[in-house]
Amino acid sequence: MADIIVVEDNEEIGALLSDFLQAEGYDVYLALSGEEALEIYEAEGAKLILLDLLLPGLDGFGVCRKIRESDNIPIIMLSARNGKEDKLNGLLLGADDYIEKPYDIDILLAKIQGIMKRRYASDEIVDGDILLDKPGRRVTLEGKEIFLTSKEFDLLLHLMENKGKVLGKEALFHKIWGFDSESEPQTLTVHIKWLREKLEKNPKKPEHILTVWGVGYRWHSWKEESS
C-alpha cells in the first residue's frame, strides 16, 4: 500500500511534489490523470490522496466522487481554482481539505502530517484474539489473517475505537459511507452481518458486535468480561 497518491497532470510539478514527499519518508505514487489515479488506487491502495482538480478526462471532482462510493480515505484537493463554489463542491463531495495553488509546501506537509497522525497514529488495536493493524489495514483472528473489504475494515475500526459506546445506525452509516453516499442505509446491516460471519464464533449469537435494539450497535470488549 502506498502512503500517498499524488494526482497531478503537470508531470514536472507532480514529480517535484513526489520527490519532496519521498524525502520526508512517504511512499508515493504519481498519477497523471484521474483514470490512472483510480487504477493505482484499485491495485495498490493508499493512506491519502493529493488530488488536483484540473485533470484531462475525469477531473478531480469525478475522482473524489468515485472513491467516496466505496472508501473514506483522506483526500486533499489542490487547485488553482479558488472560487467559493469549487471549494464547497469539493468539500461536499467528501474532500478532507481544499488547498489553493500556489501553496506553501510546509503548510501542505503540516496538513498531511496532521491527517496521518489523526488517522493512523495508533498502529494496532488488540482485543482478545482479534488484532487490527491500522497502517496495514489488516485484521487477524487467532493469528490468521481475515480478508475484509475496505468498508468492512473501516466499520470494524470505528466500532473497536469506540468500544463500549452505543453507535447509532444513522450516524454510523454516515461515518463510514459519507453524507453524499448513494448507498442504502440497509448496507450497514449487511456489512454488520458479514463482519459477524468473519469474526464471531457464532454469528447468530455475537459476543463482540452487539445489537442495541432500536438504536444501533456496540463493540463488546473481552476486557468487559474479565474486569
Phi, psi and chi 1 to 4 in degrees:
 res  aa     phi    psi   chi1   chi2   chi3   chi4
   1 MET       -  134.1  174.3 -174.9  -71.1      -
   2 ALA   -76.1  154.1      -      -      -      -
   3 ASP   -74.8  -47.6  -70.0  -39.7      -      -
   4 ILE  -139.5  136.6  -60.3  171.8      -      -
   5 ILE  -105.9  119.9  -61.9  176.1      -      -
   6 VAL   -93.8  120.7  173.1      -      -      -
   7 VAL  -110.3  105.5 -169.0      -      -      -
   8 GLU  -151.6  120.9  169.3   61.0   67.5      -
   9 ASP   -77.2  -18.6   66.9  -41.9      -      -
  10 ASN   -83.0  105.7 -174.7  -50.0      -      -
  11 GLU   -60.8  -38.1 -171.6  169.4    1.0      -
  12 GLU   -65.2  -46.9 -176.8  177.4   -4.0      -
  13 ILE   -64.4  -43.2  -67.4  175.7      -      -
  14 GLY   -61.8  -40.7      -      -      -      -
  15 ALA   -66.7  -40.8      -      -      -      -
  16 LEU   -63.2  -45.1  -74.1  171.8      -      -
  17 LEU   -65.1  -41.7  178.4   54.4      -      -
  18 SER   -62.2  -43.4  -62.5      -      -      -
  19 ASP   -62.3  -41.2  -71.3  -15.5      -      -
  20 PHE   -63.1  -45.7  177.0   82.4      -      -
  21 LEU   -66.5  -38.1  -66.7  171.2      -      -
  22 GLN   -64.1  -37.0  -72.3  171.1  -17.8      -
  23 ALA   -64.7  -23.7      -      -      -      -
  24 GLU   -86.5    0.9  -66.8  -66.4  -39.0      -
  25 GLY    99.8    7.1      -      -      -      -
  26 TYR   -90.5  144.9  -66.6  108.0      -      -
  27 ASP   -86.9  117.4 -178.0   23.1      -      -
  28 VAL  -124.2  138.1 -178.7      -      -      -
  29 TYR  -112.8  142.6  -78.0   87.2      -      -
  30 LEU  -110.5  126.5  173.0   60.7      -      -
  31 ALA  -115.8  135.7      -      -      -      -
  32 LEU   -98.8    1.2  -59.2  178.1      -      -
  33 SER  -153.2  164.2   69.0      -      -      -
  34 GLY   -64.3  -39.7      -      -      -      -
  35 GLU   -63.7  -42.0  -69.9   82.8   -1.2      -
  36 GLU   -65.4  -37.6 -174.8 -178.8    5.3      -
  37 ALA   -60.9  -43.7      -      -      -      -
  38 LEU   -66.5  -36.9  -67.6  176.3      -      -
  39 GLU   -63.9  -44.3  -70.5  176.4    4.0      -
  40 ILE   -64.5  -44.4  -67.2  173.7      -      -
  41 TYR   -63.6  -40.1 -175.6   67.3      -      -
  42 GLU   -63.3  -40.2 -179.3   77.9   17.8      -
  43 ALA   -83.1  -37.8      -      -      -      -
  44 GLU  -112.7  -29.8  -56.3  -68.0  -20.6      -
  45 GLY    77.4  172.1      -      -      -      -
  46 ALA  -167.2  162.8      -      -      -      -
  47 LYS   -94.8  -23.0  -64.2  179.1 -177.7  177.4
  48 LEU  -158.5  148.1 -177.8  144.4      -      -
  49 ILE  -123.2  128.2  -64.6  178.4      -      -
  50 LEU   -98.6  113.2  -65.8  179.2      -      -
  51 LEU  -119.6  111.8  179.1   60.1      -      -
  52 ASP   -73.0  147.8 -172.8   28.8      -      -
  53 LEU   -85.8  -43.0  -74.6 -173.4      -      -
  54 LEU   -85.2   89.1  -60.1  177.9      -      -
  55 LEU  -120.2  150.7  -60.2  169.8      -      -
  56 PRO   -69.8  143.7   25.9  -34.6      -      -
  57 GLY    72.4 -122.1      -      -      -      -
  58 LEU   -70.6  117.5 -174.4   66.2      -      -
  59 ASP   -81.7  179.7   66.0    8.9      -      -
  60 GLY   -61.9  -36.6      -      -      -      -
  61 PHE   -61.2  -42.9  -69.4  129.7      -      -
  62 GLY   -64.7  -39.6      -      -      -      -
  63 VAL   -63.3  -46.5  173.3      -      -      -
  64 CYS   -60.9  -45.5 -176.1      -      -      -
  65 ARG   -60.2  -43.0 -175.3 -178.2  -64.9  108.3
  66 LYS   -65.0  -44.3 -173.9   66.1  176.3  177.0
  67 ILE   -66.0  -38.4  -70.5  175.4      -      -
  68 ARG   -70.1  -10.0  -78.0  -67.0  177.1  -98.6
  69 GLU   -69.4  -22.8  -70.4  176.4   -0.9      -
  70 SER  -136.8   -7.3   59.6      -      -      -
  71 ASP  -152.4  155.6 -149.8  -23.6      -      -
  72 ASN  -117.2   31.9   65.2  -12.8      -      -
  73 ILE   -54.8  141.5  175.4  178.6      -      -
  74 PRO   -59.5  134.1  -25.5   35.1      -      -
  75 ILE  -128.8  126.3  -63.7  174.1      -      -
  76 ILE  -111.8  119.4  -62.4  178.0      -      -
  77 MET   -86.5  137.5  -73.3 -173.7  170.7      -
  78 LEU  -121.8  124.0  -52.7  173.4      -      -
  79 SER  -156.0  147.2  178.4      -      -      -
  80 ALA   -80.4  -11.0      -      -      -      -
  81 ARG   -81.4  114.3  -66.6  162.0   59.9  170.2
  82 ASN  -112.3   16.7   56.4   11.6      -      -
  83 GLY   -72.0  150.3      -      -      -      -
  84 LYS   -58.9  -39.2  179.3  179.3  178.8 -179.9
  85 GLU   -62.9  -42.2 -175.5  176.3  -16.8      -
  86 ASP   -64.1  -43.2  -72.6  -37.1      -      -
  87 LYS   -61.9  -47.0  -67.3  179.4 -178.0  179.2
  88 LEU   -62.6  -41.6  -73.4  174.8      -      -
  89 ASN   -60.9  -45.5 -167.6   18.9      -      -
  90 GLY   -62.1  -45.1      -      -      -      -
  91 LEU   -68.6  -38.0  -65.5  172.3      -      -
  92 LEU   -69.7  -26.4  -71.1  172.0      -      -
  93 LEU   -75.0  -13.8  -78.6  173.1      -      -
  94 GLY   117.3    7.4      -      -      -      -
  95 ALA   -65.1  143.7      -      -      -      -
  96 ASP   -82.1  -23.6  -64.7   83.5      -      -
  97 ASP  -159.2  159.5 -152.5  -23.3      -      -
  98 TYR  -135.3  113.9 -171.8  107.8      -      -
  99 ILE  -115.1  129.6  -59.5  177.4      -      -
 100 GLU   -80.3  143.2  -62.8  175.6   17.0      -
 101 LYS   -89.9  146.3  -67.3 -178.5  176.9 -180.0
 102 PRO   -75.0  142.1   28.7  -34.4      -      -
 103 TYR  -110.4  158.0   48.7   79.4      -      -
 104 ASP   -81.1  120.3 -174.6  -51.7      -      -
 105 ILE   -61.0  -32.1 -167.1   65.3      -      -
 106 ASP   -69.5  -36.0  -68.7  -34.0      -      -
 107 ILE   -66.7  -44.1  -63.4  -63.5      -      -
 108 LEU   -60.0  -44.7  176.1   60.2      -      -
 109 LEU   -62.0  -41.0 -179.1   59.3      -      -
 110 ALA   -62.6  -40.2      -      -      -      -
 111 LYS   -65.0  -42.4  -71.8  179.3  177.3  -71.3
 112 ILE   -61.7  -46.9  -68.1  171.7      -      -
 113 GLN   -61.9  -39.3  -69.0  172.5  -23.5      -
 114 GLY   -63.5  -45.0      -      -      -      -
 115 ILE   -64.7  -44.9  -71.4  175.9      -      -
 116 MET   -60.9  -41.1  -70.4  -69.1 -161.8      -
 117 LYS   -66.4  -44.9 -176.7  176.7 -179.0  179.3
 118 ARG   -66.6  -38.7  -70.4 -168.5  -59.1  -87.4
 119 ARG   -84.8  -36.1 -174.0   73.9  176.7  -94.0
 120 TYR  -126.8   19.8  -53.0  108.5      -      -
 121 ALA   -60.2  -51.5      -      -      -      -
 122 SER   -85.2  118.4  178.2      -      -      -
 123 ASP   -69.6  -37.6  -71.5  -13.9      -      -
 124 GLU  -137.9  149.8  -65.2 -179.5  -11.5      -
 125 ILE  -122.6  124.1  -59.5  176.7      -      -
 126 VAL  -117.6  129.5 -179.7      -      -      -
 127 ASP  -140.9  101.4 -163.0  -29.7      -      -
 128 GLY    63.8 -124.8      -      -      -      -
 129 ASP   -94.8   13.0   52.7   12.5      -      -
 130 ILE  -106.3  126.9  -61.9  173.0      -      -
 131 LEU  -123.3  125.9 -175.3  150.2      -      -
 132 LEU  -112.7  119.1 -175.1  148.1      -      -
 133 ASP   -98.0  106.2  171.0   14.6      -      -
 134 LYS   -67.6  -51.6  -68.0  173.7   66.1  175.6
 135 PRO   -61.0  -41.2  -22.3   34.3      -      -
 136 GLY   -83.0   -8.9      -      -      -      -
 137 ARG    50.5   50.0  -66.9  179.9   68.0   81.6
 138 ARG  -124.9  149.6  -61.9  168.2   58.6 -111.8
 139 VAL  -131.1  133.8  173.6      -      -      -
 140 THR  -121.3  143.9   58.0      -      -      -
 141 LEU  -123.3  117.7  175.6   64.6      -      -
 142 GLU    53.7   38.5  -63.3  179.2  -17.3      -
 143 GLY    84.7   -5.5      -      -      -      -
 144 LYS  -106.4  131.9  -63.2 -179.5  179.7  179.5
 145 GLU   -69.1  136.0 -175.1  169.8   -5.5      -
 146 ILE  -109.7  126.6  -55.9  -61.5      -      -
 147 PHE   -76.5  125.5  171.9   77.2      -      -
 148 LEU  -124.2  142.7  -62.1 -177.8      -      -
 149 THR   -69.5  168.7   65.3      -      -      -
 150 SER   -58.2  -44.6  178.4      -      -      -
 151 LYS   -70.2  -36.4  -71.1  -59.0 -176.4 -170.2
 152 GLU   -61.8  -42.8  -72.6  171.4   -6.6      -
 153 PHE   -63.1  -47.8 -178.8   89.6      -      -
 154 ASP   -60.9  -39.3  -68.9  -21.8      -      -
 155 LEU   -66.8  -46.1  179.9   55.9      -      -
 156 LEU   -62.5  -43.3  178.0   62.0      -      -
 157 LEU   -58.3  -46.2  172.6   60.8      -      -
 158 HIS   -65.8  -38.7 -167.5   57.9      -      -
 159 LEU   -64.2  -45.9  -73.0  166.5      -      -
 160 MET   -70.5  -34.3  -66.3 -174.7   73.8      -
 161 GLU   -69.3  -19.0  -74.7 -175.1  -32.2      -
 162 ASN  -118.0   35.0  -68.4  -84.3      -      -
 163 LYS   -55.1  137.5   58.5 -174.0  176.9 -176.8
 164 GLY    89.0  -16.6      -      -      -      -
 165 LYS   -93.9  141.9  -62.0  179.6 -178.2  178.2
 166 VAL   -84.4  120.3  177.9      -      -      -
 167 LEU  -105.2  118.8  -56.6  176.9      -      -
 168 GLY   -62.9  146.6      -      -      -      -
 169 LYS   -59.2  -46.5  -72.7 -174.8  177.5 -179.9
 170 GLU   -65.1  -46.2 -176.5  176.1   -2.9      -
 171 ALA   -64.5  -38.1      -      -      -      -
 172 LEU   -66.9  -41.5 -171.1   53.0      -      -
 173 PHE   -61.8  -46.9  174.6   78.7      -      -
 174 HIS   -66.9  -33.0  -71.2  -45.1      -      -
 175 LYS   -63.7  -42.4  172.3   67.4  178.1  178.8
 176 ILE   -88.0  -39.3  -56.1  -56.8      -      -
 177 TRP  -101.2  -15.4  -80.9  -90.2      -      -
 178 GLY    88.9  153.7      -      -      -      -
 179 PHE   -69.4  -24.2  -76.7   91.9      -      -
 180 ASP   -98.1   12.4   61.0  -25.5      -      -
 181 SER   -67.2  142.9  172.4      -      -      -
 182 GLU   -92.6    1.1  -63.7  179.7    0.2      -
 183 SER   -70.4  155.3  -61.4      -      -      -
 184 GLU   -84.0  147.5  -64.3  -66.8  -30.9      -
 185 PRO   -56.6  -26.9  -27.5   36.1      -      -
 186 GLN   -63.5  -17.1  -67.9   85.5  -13.9      -
 187 THR   -57.0  -36.1  -58.6      -      -      -
 188 LEU   -61.1  -46.4  171.5   61.6      -      -
 189 THR   -59.1  -41.4  -55.1      -      -      -
 190 VAL   -64.5  -43.1  173.1      -      -      -
 191 HIS   -67.7  -35.2  -80.0   69.2      -      -
 192 ILE   -61.9  -42.8  -71.0  -70.5      -      -
 193 LYS   -60.9  -44.3  176.8  177.1  179.4  -69.1
 194 TRP   -64.9  -41.0  -71.4  -17.8      -      -
 195 LEU   -61.9  -43.1  -83.7  178.6      -      -
 196 ARG   -61.7  -40.8  -75.6  170.8  171.4  164.5
 197 GLU   -64.1  -29.9  -70.3  175.1  -12.0      -
 198 LYS   -88.5  -26.4  -66.8  179.4  178.8 -178.0
 199 LEU  -116.5  -27.6  -62.7  174.0      -      -
 200 GLU   -86.8  144.0  -59.4  -78.7    7.3      -
 201 LYS   -63.9  -41.0  -66.4  178.7 -179.9  178.0
 202 ASN  -130.1   97.5 -176.8   -9.2      -      -
 203 PRO   -56.1  -26.6  -24.0   35.0      -      -
 204 LYS   -79.0  -17.3  -65.8 -176.6  178.3  179.7
 205 LYS  -130.4   69.5  -65.0 -178.0  179.3  179.8
 206 PRO   -63.0  144.3   24.4  -34.6      -      -
 207 GLU  -102.9  -22.6  -61.4  176.3   -6.9      -
 208 HIS  -108.2  -55.5  -72.3  -63.3      -      -
 209 ILE   -91.0   94.0  -54.3  173.4      -      -
 210 LEU   -95.8  143.0  -54.2 -176.3      -      -
 211 THR   -89.7  129.6  -62.2      -      -      -
 212 VAL  -104.4  101.7 -178.9      -      -      -
 213 TRP   -57.4  131.8  -64.8  106.7      -      -
 214 GLY    80.7   -3.5      -      -      -      -
 215 VAL  -124.3  -65.1 -177.8      -      -      -
 216 GLY   174.5 -130.3      -      -      -      -
 217 TYR  -136.7  157.9  -58.3   97.6      -      -
 218 ARG  -142.7  136.8  179.0  173.0   72.5   88.0
 219 TRP   -84.8  120.6  179.6  -94.4      -      -
 220 HIS   -98.2  112.9  179.8   80.8      -      -
 221 SER   -81.3  147.9  172.5      -      -      -
 222 TRP   -63.8  -23.6   71.3  -84.4      -      -
 223 LYS   -66.4  -25.1  -66.4 -179.3 -179.5  179.3
 224 GLU   -65.7  -29.6  -64.0  178.2   50.8      -
 225 GLU   -75.1  -34.8  -60.7  -69.7  -17.7      -
 226 SER   -88.9  -11.1   58.7      -      -      -
 227 SER   -84.4      -   61.3      -      -      -
